[in-house]
Amino acid sequence: MSNVAMELQDVRKSIGKKEIIKGLTFSIYKGEVFGFIGPNGAGKTTTIRMMVGLMQLSHGDVLIRGKSIKHDFKNAIREVGAIVENPEMYPFMTGWQNLMHYARMIPGISKERIQEVIKLVGLEKAIKEKVGKYSLGMRQRLGIAQALLHKPSVLILDEPTNGLDPAGIREIRQYIRRLAEEENVAVIISSHLLSEIELMCDRIGIIKNGELIATQTVQDSTTSETKNITQVSMQVTPMDRAIEVLKTDHTLDAKSQDEALIFQTEKEKIPDIVRSLVQQDVAIYQVNSTKSSLEDKFFDLIGENTIE
């Protein structure tokens, strides 16, 4: 229990007679980066609002380090730092002045702690400059620094790479990984960039129509139950015979898609499959293999083409 940073217990939200969040139950652990993903209108933002007390729960509870959002809000919320989209800072003040201003709101934050978070997010050189001159990536880093000032157990970032260029996205990704490892913070990220979630997160939770339909480690989600599973695409003739050979000789469920033979197998088995197809007079013109990505897994589970 001591390793659990945040726990959702049968969290539900109803508006009128319509239940929009339907019994979410899952835990997030210290030092992990948890990706929260789902299609448009799935309930991600509503869930995050309930996590931080901006929206009332209709049923259930959210525990932060064992403290209830419903019954002990003040102490529970002290454990949380959060940024929703672009952090708003005072542009006419320097980064240092902004952090000092926020530090005054919470008792017990020393100048040493401010220096610590500045170093953690790599803003030492720019901290004395006015925030109005900061790039979007620098403002995101300053926002993360501000959210970390009071040493939260849980950091919630809603679209932390929104509007950033590829270099900025990479920067933020590296800082998020670092602070999870160095500060032992549980980081919850809501994002629509599935490739980023795959690179950044240890585990993912997929929400659809207000229900949690899967939670799994990113490694599990992208390697399947067997290691080294790849998706294979072949240009072959005749197609029917190739599908039959894969079924009878290799117990593989292959299909024809866009005039290509598509199936999944372990990478090591591809040479044997090619050999048996050739022996059965199947002509092979091209073989491509790609590892199944988080995006493939996401659409397998969601069955939709819209992501928030």
Buried (B, 14 or more C-beta within 10 A) or exposed (E): EEEBBBBBBEBBBBEEEEBBBBBBEBBBBBBBBBBBBBBEBBBBBBBBBBBBBEBEBBBBBBBBBBBBBEEBEEEBBBBBBBBBBBBEBEEEBBBBBBBBEBBEEEEEBEEEBBBBBBEBBBBEEBBEBBBEEBBBBBBBBBBBBBBBBBBBBBBBBBBBBBEBEEEBBBBBBEBBBEBBEEBBBBBBBBBBBBEBBBBBBBBBBBBBBBBBEBBBEBEEBBBBEEEEBBBBBBBBBEBEBBBBBBEEBBEBEBEEEEEBBBBBBEEEBBEEBBEBBEEEEBEBEEBEEEEBBBBBBBBEBBEEEEBB
